[in-house]
């Protein structure tokens, strides 16, 4: 017979609990454990009501075990301490947040990220290590291991400080973790509710320039005058959203209701971060393009560890940060819950390099572009951005090249050269960058790519070709190579021993494997084609192969990878890939599926995982990549074709009938009419 809540433990407790999916709370007598040698017992003085309490009481996340007593923003005064307690004494003011237990031995715990411990015990609605239920702060007293009890700063009010135990740490932690805590950083806050208003206060205390996004125009005065935000944007106003494009270094999205995030991603600068701390019920529609074309990051963050939470409380006390609150009696809780619910080619210029095209790779994006699948093509279009050749002419002020040099040109032939991105060698994210084909040069003329007899480019965008790197099989590296090399470097996946996954074993994927192996990574290949296993393991020397359609193999891979480079351009589920990441793992998209990806916020939040995009690399890094490839003997596996075979090659590319890249022998096959 099941033990009743009242008889599980020797110490009786009184609180309010939900008993079914109505979420209605009523009095409950239950029990708490006796004070153990490392325990702190305290009288509950105040407890905040969090939006997640409402979700949990109504079982909207499908994990609630009734009865449930919510509350994880708990403050009070110590009434008893165990014999081995060192940090607290009777009479101390204390707080308990979202956690009351963890294994204390895993990587998460060892690095003070208890919130990502796979055995973490939530303050309410979970099973403690003794198998009994945990009950939250809508109750008269609490008991917790001292490790999870927080020292309350003397000058921090108990009532208006209580919500900081969730709202405070939930916003403070991502601001810190994602580097948005530097004075002058431009931070956006989406939503001006319980989390949002605290996020504004935290960001302002860090010295940020804060922009509030809200669908409620009436909140502008509150945001600007009350919270001292710097800017307010009505996120339903397309003109305001358009004006905000590319202005923010990071955004903290506190909204739990379903909402479009593409406009928010558009508001970010290159390398910008959109961090989810609200938890929408439905998957988010994420366009990979929105991430890739600016190396933007979509990430989640869940509260913080105990050490960081104490740091946050001390920071709040120092800067006078509290939540704006309404104090209510316990018998008003259901009403409060209801209220909470309603809320072309040119002449050779002085800095130009002209070269005869010898080889040009065929990239999958060439196919997308010629078919106007991205809706941006202006015809006629001459594709090709994996171009190698020999210099035939140089301008009077060219310093790096001479006639006869072997050179390459990749995906760009121009940028403004003065913006922050250009200044930091990320020309690919310049708002005025000029693509090698299909774009407009600064003189207003069309750019044409490498499916041609010669090219001309400003020397800044011309790459020196390493002597020992083959021209034909090296050409695809100007796209596939830098597209995979750059994110491996940028996201810290270039360290020996790092466990890296590569999704897809095509033109990008096979190069990604080679790059990762050259960095010393332990590489796992994911493919829906089991026949590619031998090729992956024996041919490319990958360490592991997973058939991503095999649920058992995917299950066995859960939590094993530090990062994944996803090279697939076809629509595919990414949640199973996120599940294979360790906490803090990174899923980086370099393929661009046509349809939005479904991303469950839970998959990000419950491990501080991130989904990011990466688009090629800057010129400096591309040269670095070519030198790295030459040093390590990295080339693409190719099939060389004449120019008059290009349409057939495109058809075969569409059917994945190539191993792995086509390269056009331009010099020996193109003929002028």
C-alpha positions, 0 to 999 in steps of 0.5 A: 500500500502506498505511503501517504504524504502525511506519513512518509516522514516524521515531521508534519508540514502544512501547505497548499497542493494541486491534486489534478490537472485543473491546477486548483490548489487546496490545503494539504497536510504532508510530512518532511524528513527529520533534520539530518546532520547536513540539513538546514530546516527553516520557517518559510516566510515568503515564496514567489509564484513562478509561471512554471508553478502554473505549468506544473500544477496543470501538468502541462509538461506531462511530468506531474505526480499528484499531489504537488506542492509548488514553490521554488522561490523560498525564503525564511529563517533557520530554525534547526541545523544538523550536527555537521552543518558549517555555513548556517546557524539558527536565526539566519535568513536563507533561501532555497531555489529550484534545486534541493539535490544532485549527485555531487559527483558528475561533470555538471556538479563538479563544475558547479552546474548542478542544474544539469546533473542527470540526477538533480532533484527539483525542489518540488514534484520529484523523488528525493534520493530516499524515494520520497516526494519533494514538496515546495515552498507553498508550505510552512517550513522546508528542510534541505541539505545545506549545499542547496541553501543560500545565504541571504544578503543582509540588505536584500528584502526577503519578499521582493528578493524571493523571485530572484531565486528563479527569475534572477538566476534564470536571467543573470546566468545566461547574461554571464555565460553568453558574455552579455555582461560587459558594459556597453553590450547591446542586449534585448529582452523579449517580454516584460513579465516576471522574468523580463523585468528582472532581466532588464534590471540585471542587464542594466546593472551590468552596464548594458544598453537594453532594448525591450521587445513587447507585443503590448505598446502600453508597456513602453512607459514602464520599460523606459521610465520605470525600468530604465531600459534604453529602447522599446520595440513593439514586436508587432510593428514591422517597421520597428522590427525592421529598424532593429535588424542587426543591432543587438549582441544578444537577446534574452527571450523570456516568453513562454507563449508560442511566438515567432523567433525569426524576427528576433534572430534578424535583430542580432548582429553577426555572432549574436545569441538568442537565448531562450529562458521561457519555455513555449509548449510547441516546437519553435520554427527555426530557419537554418538560414537565419542562423547560418548567415551570421553565425548566430546562436540559438541557445537555451539556459536553465537557472544556474548552479548553487555557487552562481545563484549565491553570486547572483544574490550578492550582485542583486544586493549590491545593485539594489535589484529586486522583483516588482511584486504583489504580496498575497495571502496563501488563500489567494493563490488560485486567483493569483494563478488565474491572473498569471495565466492571462498575460558581372567581371570588370577591368583590372583595377589597381588592387585587382588580381585577374586569373585564368580559371583552371578548376571550379567545384560544383557546390550544392548551393549552386544548384539551389541558386540556379533554380532560385530555390532561395528566392533571391536569384537574378538571371542570368546567373553564372555559378561557381565559388570554388575557383582555382587558377593562375594569375595572368594580370595584377593591378599597380598596387597589388602587393601579395600576388604576381603573374604565374601564382596559383590562387583561389577565390571562394564565396566572396569578392567584396565587403565594406572593409570598415564594419565591425565584422570586417575589422575582426576578419569575419567578412562573411558577416558584413552587411555589404558583402558581395557574393562571388556570383549572383550579387551586385558589386559596389559599381552596381554591376552583376557578379559572375562565378567560376563556371567561366574562363577567367576571374578578377577580384580585389586582392584582399579576397584572393587566396594564396594556393599552397604549393603541395595542395592539388588544384582540382581536389583542393578547389572544393575546400574553398566552400566545403573546407572553410564551411566545416573548418570554421565552426570546428575552430569557433565552437572549440571543437578543434581540441584533441580528444574532443568528441565530434559528430558529423551529420551527413556524408556528402560533399560537406560531411566527408570534408568535415570528417577529415578536418575533425580527424586532423584536429585530433577529434574522436569522430562519429558519423551520422547517416541514414545510409547504412551502406556508408559505414565502411566508407566512413570507418575505413575510407575516412577513418571515422571512429564510429558510425551511427545509422540515424534511422536506428533508434537503438543506435541513437539511444546508445549515443545519448549524451556522448558528443561535445559537438556536432556539425550538421551538413544536411540540407534536406529537412530532418529532425534535430531533436535526436541529434541534440539528445546525443550532446553532452551538457553545454554541447553544440549543434552547428548547422552548416547545411540549410534546409528549406523548411524551418526546423522544429526545436523543442526548447526543452532540448536546449534548456535541460543541458544548456545546449545550443543550436547555432549556424555557421556560414563559411569563414573570413578571408584570413581564416580561409587562408589558414584553412588552406594551409592547414589542409595542405599540412595535413593532406586534406582534399575533397574526394572528387569526380572531374568533369568537362564543362559541357557535363555540368547539367548532368552533374547537377541532376546527379547532385540532386540525387546524391549520385556523386562521391563526393564533389564534382569539379569542372576542368574549366581550362581544358573544356570551356571554349569561347564562342 
